[in-house]
């Protein structure tokens, strides 16, 4: 005798890239050099509509940098945190309301641009802008009954 179970079945998968642009970043303590940049990417909302998946997310980014050195060639390491909102759409034929969206991957792609805008008299960065790409992959599933 066959048993009926409910199991998620993949309806579609897709990935996309979103270009994120910042407003001008103002550093309270000037930047003598960028050491590292860390990204924390979260998808806050993912809604499945007929043939479309709409999503919104947030990127929190830390810029780790050296402050200008003093007369003894010593300086500190600082960080500056920024938060950016983004959104996008996947077109996946066959998906419908009630299906479930699974975020498979979120990543900041290597195309990350820190663009200095203004400098002080010593060449330290006072303001800058950012451009970076967020790579997102999703899978949409639907509960279906199958006999085993």
LUMKOLRO-343669 format. One record per residue (C-alpha): x, y, z; residue number from 1. Coordinates in steps of 0.001 Angstrom, whole numbers. Example, Ala and Ser with C-alpha at 12.3 -4.5 7.8 and 13.67 -1.06 7.14 Angstrom:
BEGIN
- x, y, z, seq
- 12300, -4500, 7800, 1 .
- 13670, -1060, 7140, 2 .
***
This chain:
BEGIN
- x, y, z, seq
- 0, 0, 0, 1 .
- 1391, 3403, -1011, 2 .
- 1881, 6159, 1526, 3 .
- 1288, 9810, 646, 4 .
- 3760, 12384, 1977, 5 .
- 4198, 16112, 1495, 6 .
- 7579, 17210, 251, 7 .
- 9020, 20461, -1117, 8 .
- 9580, 20367, -4878, 9 .
- 11845, 22894, -6603, 10 .
- 9803, 25068, -8981, 11 .
- 12672, 27304, -10102, 12 .
- 16062, 28793, -9281, 13 .
- 17763, 32009, -10323, 14 .
- 20526, 34430, -9409, 15 .
- 21061, 38100, -9987, 16 .
- 23470, 40890, -9212, 17 .
- 22469, 44249, -7718, 18 .
- 24674, 47349, -7996, 19 .
- 24616, 49256, -4695, 20 .
- 25669, 52922, -4686, 21 .
- 26259, 54950, -1550, 22 .
- 25607, 58554, -733, 23 .
- 28687, 60519, 297, 24 .
- 30368, 58994, 3362, 25 .
- 31782, 61600, 5757, 26 .
- 34603, 60376, 8013, 27 .
- 34773, 62138, 11400, 28 .
- 38409, 61005, 11647, 29 .
- 40233, 61168, 8296, 30 .
- 41296, 57975, 6510, 31 .
- 45002, 57524, 5909, 32 .
- 44503, 54080, 4321, 33 .
- 41801, 51424, 4047, 34 .
- 42813, 48140, 5698, 35 .
- 39747, 46008, 5006, 36 .
- 36037, 46080, 4227, 37 .
- 33553, 43607, 5753, 38 .
- 30046, 42943, 4452, 39 .
- 26989, 41555, 6248, 40 .
- 24190, 40972, 3727, 41 .
- 20647, 40092, 4784, 42 .
- 17530, 39511, 2707, 43 .
- 14781, 41053, 4837, 44 .
- 11763, 40175, 2710, 45 .
- 11124, 37753, -134, 46 .
- 7635, 37586, -1682, 47 .
- 6569, 35100, -4344, 48 .
- 4022, 36402, -6865, 49 .
- 2860, 34785, -10110, 50 .
- 6014, 34240, -12255, 51 .
- 7953, 36746, -10100, 52 .
- 9878, 36902, -6828, 53 .
- 10342, 40336, -5224, 54 .
- 12983, 40828, -2533, 55 .
- 14425, 43550, -287, 56 .
- 17663, 43446, 1634, 57 .
- 20195, 45348, 3689, 58 .
- 23971, 45481, 3538, 59 .
- 25889, 46517, 6636, 60 .
- 29423, 47371, 5690, 61 .
- 32377, 48085, 7953, 62 .
- 35303, 50032, 6512, 63 .
- 38372, 49287, 8652, 64 .
- 40979, 52007, 8229, 65 .
- 44106, 53647, 9599, 66 .
- 43780, 57098, 11094, 67 .
- 46527, 59633, 10296, 68 .
- 49737, 59047, 12238, 69 .
- 51027, 61446, 14869, 70 .
- 54515, 62990, 15207, 71 .
- 55846, 59594, 16388, 72 .
- 54488, 57779, 13300, 73 .
- 51844, 56099, 15411, 74 .
- 48150, 56025, 14722, 75 .
- 45077, 54018, 15471, 76 .
- 42856, 51635, 13577, 77 .
- 39233, 52690, 13244, 78 .
- 36103, 51463, 11568, 79 .
- 33175, 53192, 9950, 80 .
- 29835, 51390, 9583, 81 .
- 27387, 52102, 6783, 82 .
- 24025, 50505, 6014, 83 .
- 22487, 50277, 2538, 84 .
- 19045, 49078, 1434, 85 .
- 18482, 47370, -1903, 86 .
- 15777, 45445, -3725, 87 .
- 15211, 43455, -6856, 88 .
- 13079, 41059, -8852, 89 .
- 13545, 37546, -10165, 90 .
- 11369, 36378, -13041, 91 .
- 10791, 32643, -12637, 92 .
- 8064, 31077, -14787, 93 .
- 5665, 28832, -12927, 94 .
- 6074, 30232, -9411, 95 .
- 2933, 31370, -7656, 96 .
- 1717, 32897, -4408, 97 .
- 2060, 30413, -1580, 98 .
- 5373, 29041, -2871, 99 .
- 8378, 29369, -578, 100 .
- 11454, 31462, -1352, 101 .
- 14804, 30111, -109, 102 .
- 17860, 32365, -161, 103 .
- 20691, 30133, -1352, 104 .
- 23504, 32696, -1445, 105 .
- 24219, 36348, -692, 106 .
- 27683, 37667, -1343, 107 .
- 29504, 40906, -2088, 108 .
- 31241, 40374, -5402, 109 .
- 34873, 41421, -5797, 110 .
- 33789, 44475, -7799, 111 .
- 33947, 46755, -4772, 112 .
- 34950, 50364, -5306, 113 .
- 35881, 52774, -2519, 114 .
- 36052, 56159, -4257, 115 .
- 37682, 59039, -2323, 116 .
- 35966, 62390, -2958, 117 .
- 37772, 64974, -803, 118 .
- 41112, 65079, 1001, 119 .
- 42710, 67169, 3752, 120 .
- 46035, 69017, 3244, 121 .
- 47995, 65876, 4206, 122 .
- 46267, 63694, 1605, 123 .
- 43985, 61892, 4060, 124 .
- 40494, 61028, 2875, 125 .
- 37662, 63115, 4346, 126 .
- 34742, 61898, 2197, 127 .
- 34176, 59020, -186, 128 .
- 31498, 57063, -2020, 129 .
- 31036, 53323, -2485, 130 .
- 29991, 51091, -5341, 131 .
- 29712, 47355, -4930, 132 .
- 27793, 44420, -6340, 133 .
- 25626, 42069, -4284, 134 .
- 25228, 38576, -5753, 135 .
- 22008, 36778, -4764, 136 .
- 20795, 33257, -5562, 137 .
- 17347, 31891, -4698, 138 .
- 15344, 28698, -5012, 139 .
- 11546, 28553, -4972, 140 .
- 9791, 25426, -3701, 141 .
- 6195, 24236, -3463, 142 .
- 4775, 21587, -1129, 143 .
- 3460, 18688, -3167, 144 .
- 1994, 15355, -2208, 145 .
- 3740, 12315, -3580, 146 .
- 3143, 8621, -3092, 147 .
- 5992, 6422, -1866, 148 .
***
